[in-house]
Amino acid sequence: MPIALPQAQVLPTSDAATYADWFACLAEPVRVRLLHAVATSPGGITVGALTEVLGTSQSTTSHHVRKLADVGFVRLQKAGTATIVTVNEACCAGLPHAADAVMGLLAPRPCCPDDVPGDVTVRELEPGDWAAVRRIYGEGIATGIATFETTVPTRASLDAKWLPGHRWVAERDGEVVGWTASSPVSTRDCYAGVAETSVCVAEDQRGRGVGNVLLRKQVTAADDAGLWTLQTSVFAGNRAGLALHRAAGYRTVGIRERIAQRDGTWHDTVFLERRSPVN
């Protein structure tokens, strides 16, 4: 009896060509070192400084910088006679996405790490929490990479937008230190199980596991309620936000280039989604 093998998936030709260009560009070790040096230089780095860091000649450095710029890994800006090289933040998300696509890993991932802090509790948002929620929202706005909003929405607008049963706050030592909420993406019945999510952590609580606890509650509650897809957009430069969502089972769908402006500056966002393993 013949063995039934699973049918192979085929990567679209256009995607394969794009990814091949990226991987070919990085096949040169000097470019990998150069890209790493640029990515780890906040505010950018001059070609002259790169030459010193890499121990290469000025012409060699300039050649490899141009190759990286042609593919889109770095951006170049003139400052007098110097050329400032900055990383294209979208590539920080685009490269992992390309690797996942090629290796067939763009599928639902397990939910959330188990090593969440034990001193943080999550509960439903109550009327008395709105002041803290809006304060934390404002702290997120202040980062410049959390939202395109520039002013904190009113309580009434958030209350009307957020789905009942899918709005949560995190508490530590009796104080609200973060929140997460989900909103419907459409009024059409066929999209009743699709929601857009938001999460925000207080400024003095970032990096302390609050976001992981919130997203764990967010996605498990969504599964229990029958929501089959959660989606969100994260600024390409918000690496902490991207890592947080990936740990909760979100996958990168794509990069939305120059999707909107914040304070007169165009930004790319990474579009992520989580497909429920239950529904």
C-alpha positions as CSV (number, residue, x, y, z in Angstrom):
1,M,0.0,0.0,0.0
2,P,1.6,3.4,-1.0
3,I,2.5,5.8,1.8
4,A,0.5,9.1,1.7
5,L,3.0,11.9,2.1
6,P,2.0,15.4,3.0
7,Q,1.8,17.7,0.1
8,A,4.8,20.1,-0.1
9,Q,4.1,23.8,0.2
10,V,5.4,26.1,-2.6
11,L,7.0,29.5,-1.7
12,P,5.8,32.2,-4.1
13,T,8.4,33.0,-6.8
14,S,8.4,36.8,-5.9
15,D,9.1,36.0,-2.2
16,A,11.8,33.5,-3.1
17,A,13.5,36.1,-5.3
18,T,13.4,38.7,-2.6
19,Y,14.7,36.4,0.1
20,A,17.5,35.1,-2.2
21,D,18.7,38.7,-2.7
22,W,18.8,39.2,1.1
23,F,20.7,36.0,1.8
24,A,23.1,36.5,-1.1
25,C,23.9,40.0,0.2
26,L,24.7,38.5,3.6
27,A,26.9,35.7,2.1
28,E,29.9,38.0,2.6
29,P,31.2,37.8,6.2
30,V,32.4,41.4,6.1
31,R,28.8,42.6,5.4
32,V,27.5,40.5,8.3
33,R,30.0,42.2,10.6
34,L,29.2,45.6,9.1
35,L,25.5,45.2,9.5
36,H,26.0,44.0,13.1
37,A,28.1,47.1,13.8
38,V,25.5,49.4,12.4
39,A,22.6,47.7,14.2
40,T,24.3,48.0,17.5
41,S,25.2,51.7,17.0
42,P,22.3,53.8,18.3
43,G,21.9,56.9,16.2
44,G,24.0,55.5,13.4
45,I,27.7,55.4,12.6
46,T,29.9,57.0,10.0
47,V,31.6,55.1,7.2
48,G,34.9,56.3,8.6
49,A,34.1,54.8,12.0
50,L,33.0,51.6,10.4
51,T,36.4,51.4,8.6
52,E,38.2,51.6,12.0
53,V,35.8,49.1,13.6
54,L,36.2,46.5,10.8
55,G,39.8,47.1,10.1
56,T,39.1,47.4,6.3
57,S,40.0,50.1,3.9
58,Q,37.7,53.1,3.3
59,S,36.9,51.9,-0.3
60,T,36.1,48.3,0.9
61,T,33.9,49.6,3.6
62,S,32.1,52.0,1.2
63,H,31.6,49.1,-1.3
64,H,29.9,46.9,1.3
65,V,27.8,49.7,2.7
66,R,26.4,50.4,-0.8
67,K,25.6,46.7,-1.2
68,L,23.7,46.6,2.1
69,A,21.9,49.9,1.2
70,D,20.9,48.6,-2.3
71,V,19.1,45.6,-0.6
72,G,17.6,47.9,2.0
73,F,19.4,46.6,5.2
74,V,20.8,50.1,5.9
75,R,20.0,53.7,5.2
76,L,22.5,56.4,4.2
77,Q,22.3,60.1,5.1
78,K,24.8,62.8,4.4
79,A,26.1,65.0,7.3
80,G,28.5,67.5,5.8
81,T,31.3,65.4,4.2
82,A,30.5,62.3,6.3
83,T,28.0,59.6,5.5
84,I,25.9,58.4,8.4
85,V,24.8,54.7,8.2
86,T,21.7,53.6,10.1
87,V,20.0,50.2,10.3
88,N,16.7,49.8,8.5
89,E,14.6,48.6,11.6
90,A,12.3,46.7,9.3
91,C,15.0,44.3,8.5
92,C,15.2,43.3,12.1
93,A,11.7,41.8,11.6
94,G,12.0,41.0,7.9
95,L,15.0,38.7,8.2
96,P,13.5,36.4,10.9
97,H,10.3,36.4,8.8
98,A,12.2,35.3,5.7
99,A,13.9,32.5,7.6
100,D,10.6,31.3,9.0
101,A,9.0,31.4,5.6
102,V,11.8,29.4,3.9
103,M,11.8,26.8,6.7
104,G,8.1,26.5,6.7
105,L,7.7,27.7,10.3
106,L,5.0,30.2,9.8
107,A,2.4,28.2,11.8
108,P,0.8,28.7,15.1
109,R,3.3,28.5,18.0
110,P,2.9,27.3,21.5
111,C,1.4,29.9,23.9
112,C,3.6,31.9,26.1
113,P,6.5,31.0,28.3
114,D,5.8,29.5,31.7
115,D,8.4,31.6,33.5
116,V,6.1,34.5,34.3
117,P,6.6,36.5,37.6
118,G,4.6,35.1,40.5
119,D,4.0,38.6,42.0
120,V,1.9,39.9,39.2
121,T,-1.9,39.1,39.0
122,V,-4.2,39.8,36.1
123,R,-7.9,40.6,36.5
124,E,-10.7,42.2,34.5
125,L,-10.6,45.9,34.1
126,E,-12.9,47.6,36.6
127,P,-14.4,51.1,36.5
128,G,-11.9,52.4,39.1
129,D,-9.0,51.3,36.9
130,W,-9.5,53.8,34.1
131,A,-7.3,56.6,35.5
132,A,-4.4,54.2,35.8
133,V,-5.1,52.7,32.4
134,R,-5.1,56.1,30.7
135,R,-1.9,57.1,32.6
136,I,-0.1,54.0,31.4
137,Y,-1.5,54.7,27.9
138,G,0.2,58.1,28.0
139,E,3.5,56.6,29.1
140,G,3.3,54.3,26.0
141,I,2.6,57.3,23.8
142,A,5.7,59.0,25.2
143,T,8.0,56.3,23.9
144,G,7.2,57.3,20.3
145,I,7.2,53.7,19.2
146,A,4.2,52.2,20.9
147,T,1.3,53.8,18.9
148,F,0.5,56.4,16.3
149,E,-1.7,58.2,18.8
150,T,-0.3,61.4,20.1
151,T,-3.0,62.1,22.8
152,V,-4.6,59.7,25.2
153,P,-8.0,58.6,24.1
154,T,-11.0,59.3,26.3
155,R,-12.4,56.7,28.7
156,A,-15.6,56.8,26.7
157,S,-13.9,56.1,23.4
158,L,-11.8,53.2,24.8
159,D,-14.9,51.8,26.6
160,A,-16.8,51.8,23.3
161,K,-13.9,50.3,21.3
162,W,-12.7,47.5,23.5
163,L,-14.5,44.2,23.6
164,P,-16.2,43.3,26.9
165,G,-14.6,40.3,28.5
166,H,-11.3,41.0,26.7
167,R,-9.9,43.9,28.7
168,W,-7.5,43.1,31.5
169,V,-5.2,44.9,33.9
170,A,-2.0,43.6,35.7
171,E,-1.4,44.4,39.3
172,R,1.8,44.3,41.4
173,D,1.7,45.2,45.1
174,G,-1.8,46.4,44.7
175,E,-1.0,48.9,41.9
176,V,-2.1,48.7,38.3
177,V,1.1,48.3,36.2
178,G,-0.2,47.4,32.8
179,W,-3.2,46.5,30.6
180,T,-4.3,44.7,27.5
181,A,-7.4,44.9,25.5
182,S,-8.9,43.5,22.3
183,S,-11.1,45.3,19.7
184,P,-13.2,43.9,16.9
185,V,-11.7,44.4,13.4
186,S,-15.1,44.4,11.6
187,T,-18.8,44.5,12.2
188,R,-19.3,41.7,9.6
189,D,-20.4,38.4,11.1
190,C,-17.7,36.4,9.2
191,Y,-15.0,38.3,11.2
192,A,-16.6,37.9,14.6
193,G,-13.7,35.8,15.8
194,V,-11.0,38.2,14.7
195,A,-9.8,40.9,17.1
196,E,-7.0,43.5,17.2
197,T,-5.0,43.6,20.4
198,S,-3.2,46.2,22.4
199,V,-0.9,46.0,25.4
200,C,0.8,48.6,27.5
201,V,3.1,48.4,30.5
202,A,3.9,51.2,33.0
203,E,7.2,52.9,32.4
204,D,8.8,51.7,35.7
205,Q,7.6,48.1,35.2
206,R,9.0,47.4,31.7
207,G,11.3,44.4,31.4
208,R,9.9,42.8,34.6
209,G,7.6,40.2,33.0
210,V,4.4,42.2,33.2
211,G,3.8,42.1,29.4
212,N,4.3,38.3,29.4
213,V,1.6,37.8,32.1
214,L,-0.8,40.1,30.3
215,L,-0.4,38.4,26.9
216,R,-0.7,35.0,28.5
217,K,-4.1,36.0,29.8
218,Q,-5.0,37.8,26.6
219,V,-4.5,34.8,24.3
220,T,-5.8,32.1,26.7
221,A,-9.0,34.1,27.3
222,A,-9.4,34.6,23.5
223,D,-9.1,30.9,23.0
224,D,-11.6,30.1,25.6
225,A,-14.0,32.7,24.2
226,G,-13.8,31.3,20.6
227,L,-11.8,34.1,19.0
228,W,-9.8,32.4,16.3
229,T,-7.4,35.1,15.2
230,L,-5.7,37.9,17.1
231,Q,-3.8,40.5,15.2
232,T,-1.7,43.6,16.0
233,S,0.8,46.0,14.4
234,V,4.1,46.8,16.1
235,F,6.5,49.6,15.1
236,A,9.5,48.0,13.3
237,G,11.8,49.6,15.8
238,N,10.0,48.3,18.9
239,R,12.1,45.1,19.4
240,A,10.8,44.5,22.9
241,G,7.2,44.5,21.6
242,L,8.0,42.2,18.8
243,A,9.7,39.7,21.1
244,L,6.8,39.9,23.5
245,H,4.2,39.0,20.9
246,R,6.3,36.2,19.3
247,A,6.7,34.6,22.8
248,A,2.9,34.6,23.0
249,G,2.5,32.7,19.7
250,Y,2.1,35.6,17.2
251,R,3.9,35.2,13.9
252,T,5.0,37.9,11.5
253,V,2.7,38.3,8.5
254,G,4.6,41.1,6.8
255,I,6.1,44.6,6.9
256,R,3.8,47.5,6.3
257,E,6.2,50.1,4.9
258,R,5.6,53.8,5.6
259,I,2.1,52.9,6.8
260,A,1.5,56.1,8.7
261,Q,3.2,59.2,10.2
262,R,4.0,60.0,13.8
263,D,5.0,63.6,14.5
264,G,5.8,64.1,10.8
265,T,7.9,61.0,10.4
266,W,6.9,57.9,8.4
267,H,7.1,54.6,10.2
268,D,7.1,50.9,9.1
269,T,5.0,48.5,11.2
270,V,5.2,44.7,11.5
271,F,1.9,43.1,11.1
272,L,1.6,40.0,13.4
273,E,-1.2,37.5,14.0
274,R,-1.9,34.6,16.3
275,R,-4.2,31.8,15.1
276,S,-5.9,29.9,17.9
277,P,-4.8,26.3,18.1
278,V,-8.2,25.5,19.7
279,N,-10.6,27.1,17.2
